[in-house]
Structures are given as structure tokens and as C-alpha cells.
Amino acid sequence: MRRVPANRPVPFATHFTQRTRINETGRELLVNGLDRRAVVVTGGASGIGRSTCERLARSGAAVGVLDHDRESAEKMPAELLEAGARAAIALPADVSEEDAVAESMRRAAEAFGGLNGLVTSAGIFSAEEMKPLHEISRDAFESVIGVNLIGTFLCVRHALPWMRASAEAGAPPASIVTVASTAGLRGHGFGPGYTASKGGVIALTRLLAHQYGSEGIRANCVCPGLTDTPMQGGALENPEFLEQMTRSIPMGRPAQPEETAGIIAHLLSDDASYVSGQIIAADGAATVL
């Protein structure tokens, strides 16, 4: 495996090449490298994950849609190819099941001829976690940790060997974007398993950036605040609930999933080639209060 000693950083030219293409009007446009990315997106069939897949497809990336919902995942590749993806594959799997995760990473790498991007947006929140901590069962706590934190660990663990092999073969060094939550930054006063898991994802991301930076592999974490996704269960359609939830958001509204997807796409791209180890809140300024 290609390793770069700590005192010999990866040369800039090895992971950023300024290229252009011509659009339909004849204007020369800078290409930000997403068209050279082969990315697995977990939780890719809904919410932020789905929006991320769509955003990557429009930039010409190869996209693997990993989701526990087989039916929804299998509908995605045709849509992504129509949107502009150079390749797309459905990867039905539960991120908490290691064998399924390992097989999904293998399938993606073999289908795309390598792997150099990962977005871990799969996550759950249990309604039981709305209770005080002393009333929450161990099973409920562990089930959330199992998907949100252990699932993130498993996906990264099994993606890294393929990413390192791809770099050996000449592909751009990998970019990993984990998805945590503002709950991991300051807590929301509920959801012990959710809060602990998202705090763990933040810490794990920083570790990744430190351990693999010498190989040019970047790792960053996006922490969404209130976002209008299926995880909300339609609650934001209630005007009173929406007003209550947005009262502490300076921008006065929830995010749309495509807004967070844009941040993720930027972090995967060559435009963020020197950004690593960063924790970025996408929360309408809620965490500044």
C-alpha cells in the first residue's frame, strides 16, 4: 500500500487536478472532480441520503445506494442514471449487519472499478427515547447506537481497504463524509442513544482524519439541525409544532435535505481538497444561541 510519511505530505497535484468541460452554450466550466468519484451513500433511498445521491448524480459521479429498504433502493439507479450518474447500483443492506456491509462495499468497488467516496447518512431515532433516561431500556439505547454509531464504524471499516486500493491504482484519494447531528454538538434534552451515537460519530470522524491524513484520505462530519425529512414522521406539517421547533432557529425554518446534500457534495469534491477533520453544522445558526 502507498503510504506517505508524516513529514512528506501528499503533493497537491496528486489529489487536485484543475479540469474544464464545455457546456451546451460553449462556456468553459471548471469541473470539481465529482465526476471522478465512486461513492457509497448509506441511507441513500430517503431524506438527506437520497438528496445526496441525486446531487452526486447530477455531477456525474458513480453512486452506490445503500439502504435497508430494498424496494426503495432498487428504484434509485435508473433515476440516478437519468440524472447524469456515470454508474449507479442498489445496495440493499442494514448498516448494523457487518457481513452485509462488507458485501455491499465489495459490490460497489467491483461495479465502479474502485471506491473513493463514502457518505454515512443512515440513522434512526427511536420514539421510546423521548422518555427520561432512567425509563429507557438498554435494548432501545443499543438499537440506536447499533445503527448510528456502530453502523458508521462498520461502513468506514469496510470501505477503507477499497479506498486505499483505489488510490494505489491511481484514483484520487478518498473523501469520507459522516452525518451526525447538532444533538452530538450540544444535546437537545432528549434521546440518550441518539445524542451519544451522534457525539460518537463526531469523535470517530476526527480520529479518521488524523489516522489517514498522511494518505490523502479526508474525513469530515456534517451535523444537520432540524431538517424536513421522513425521520420527522410528518410532524413538521403541523403549524403549531413547526412554530415551536423553529423558534430557536435564527433563520426561522427547517432545512431542506438538498441544502445539506450540497454541503456533503462540496466536502467530497476537489474544491474541499484541503478540508479534513472538520465538524460543520447545517442548522440555520441554531447552535450559536
N, C-alpha and C positions, 0 to 999 in steps of 0.2 A: 504494500500500500504506500502511496505517496504521502510522506509526512514532511512538514516544514518545521525546522527547529524554531523554538520560540524567538530566537534572535534573528530569524530570517523570515519576515512576513511574506505572505503570498503576494507576488508582484501584482500591481494594479491591473496590468494588461492581461493577466491570466483569467480574470473574472469579470472584466468590463470591456466590451468592445463596442464603440460607438458605430452604429449602423443606421442606414436610412432605407426607406422604401418610398415609392411614388404612389400617391393616392389617385382616385379617379379624376381629379381636377388637374393632375400633373404637378401638384405641390410635393416637394420632398419632405418627408416626415421622419423624425427620429424614432427609431424602434427601441423600446426599453428592455428588450430581452425576454419578455414573457413568451414570445413565440418559440423560444428555445427551452422552455420549462416543461418538464413532465411532472405533474403534481397530483398527489392523492389528497382529496379533501374528505375528512370524516364528518359525518352528519351532513353529507353533501346533498341530500334529497329534500331538505327543508330549511327554512329560516336563513340564517347568515351563511351556512354552508352552501345552500342552493344558490344564493346570490353570488357567492364567491366563485362557484363553478361557472356560472353564466358570465361573470366578469372576465374570468380567465379565458373562456372560450372565445369571447369577442376579441381577445388579444392574440389568438392563435396558439394557445398552449395545448398540450395534451393533458387530459383531465380524467382522473380516476374517481368515481363517485362511490365512496364507501359509506354505507348506511345500513342500519338493521332492518329497515323497511324494504324488503326485496322488490316488491311491486313498484314502489316509487323510484327506487334506484335504477331499475331496469328500463324505465321510461326516459331517463335522462340522456343517455348517449346520443340518441337520434336528435334530440333538441340541441345538444351542445355542438354536434357536428354541423347542424344547420346554422348555428350562430357563429361558426368560424373556427371551432376547435380543430387542430390538425389530427387529433385522435381522441377517442373517449371510450371508457369502459365502465361498466357497472360492477361494483364490488360489494355484494350483499354480505354483511358481517356485523357482528356485535363486537364493539371495541374492547369489551371486558373479557373476551374469549381469545386467549393467546394464539391458539392454533389457527383460528380464523383470520386473525390479524396478520400473522406471518404469511399465510397463503395469499392474502389479498395483496400484500406488498410484493410478493414474488410475481403474481399475475400481472400487476401493473408494470413492474420493471421489465418483464419479458415482453409485454404487449407494446410498450413505448420504446424499447431499446435502452432503458435506463430510467433512473429516477433522481430528480434533483429539486424536488419541492414537496412540502408536506404542510397541510393546514389541519389542525386538530380542533374542529368546531363541534364535534359530537358532545352532547352534555344533557343532563337531566336535572330536574328539580322535583322532589317528592312533596306532595301536598301534606304528608304527615309532618314534614319539617317546619310547618307553621306553628307547631306546638312549642312550649318551652323545652329547653334541652333535657331536663330531667324526666320528661314524659316521652321522649323519643327512643324507640327501640334500637338496639345495636344493629339489627338487620337493616333497618331503614337507613341508618347512618352509613353502614358499609356498602349498601347498594349504590348510594350516590357517589361515594369515594371510588367504588369499583369502576364506574363509567367515567367520571370526570377526571380523576387523577390517575388511577391505575391504567385506565384506557389510554390516556395521553402517553404515559410511560411506555406502554406496550407498542403503540404505533410508532413512536420515535425509535424505540429499541430495534424494531424490525425493519424500519426504513433506513436507518443509518448504514448498515452494510451495503445496501444497494446504492445509496448516495455516494459512498466512498468509492465503490467500484466504478460508478459513472464518471466521477472526477478523474479516476485513473485512466479512463478511456477517452478523456478529453472534453467531457461535458463541463459546463460552468459549475463551480462549487455550489452546493445545495443551500437552500434557504428554508428554514422551518418557522412557521408562524403558529404559535399556540393561541387558543382563545380561552381566556379566563373570564373575569367579571369584575366590576367595581366592588362586588362583595368581597373579593380577595384583597382589595386595597384598604378598605375601611370597615367592612361588615355592614349589614343592613338591619341588624337587630333580630334576624330570624334566619333559619336554615343552617344549623350547625354543620351538617355534612357538606352542603353546597359551599358555605363560606370556607371551611377547611380545605375542601378539594381545590377551590379556585386559588386560594393562597398558596397551596402546594404547587399548582401549575406555574404560578409566577416564579417561585423559587427554582423549580426544575428548569425553567427557561433560562434563567441566569446561569445555572450550572452548565447547561448545554453550550451557551455562548462562550463560556470560559474554557471548557474542556476541548471544544472542537474548532475554536477560532483560528488556531495555527494551521488548520487545514483549509481555511477559507470558508468553512461552513458557518452560516449566520443563523441566529435564533432570536426571535423577538416575540413579544406577547401583546395581544390586543385585549383590552378589558372593556367590553361593552357595558353601558349603563342600560337604562330602560329601553327596550327595543321591541318593535311591533313584529313579533314572530309567533309561530304556532305554540311555543312554550308558554305564552301568555294565556292560552286557552280561550281567546276571545274576550278577555276581561277588559281590554282597552276600548272595546266598543261601548262600554258603559260610561256615559259622560261624567258621572259623579266620581267614579273610580279613576278615570283618566285625569280629571282635575286634581284629585288628591295626589296622584302619583307624580304629576308634573310640577307640583307646587314648589318642589325643592330643586328644580332644574332651571338654571338661568335662561336657557334657550326656550323653555316653556313647552317642550313637546318631546315625545319619544323619538328615537332614531328609527329610520327605515333600514332593513337589513342590507340594502345595496350601499348605504353610506359606510357601513363597517366593512363591507366587501371591498370597497375602493381602497381603504387603508391596508387591508391584507394584501391586495394585489400590488400596491406600491412596495410593501416590505418584501415581497417575493421578487420584485423586478430589479434590474440593474440600476435604477435610479436610487435605490437604497443600498448600494454596494458596500458602504462603509458604516451601515447601521446594524448593530448587533447588541444583544443583551438589554434591549430597551423594553420598558413596560409602558404601553400607550393606552390611555383611557379614551374611549369614544363615548362620551357621556353628556354632551351638551353643557359642559362646565360644572356638572353636579358635584364632583369631588373637590372643587375649590372652596366650597362652602363649609 
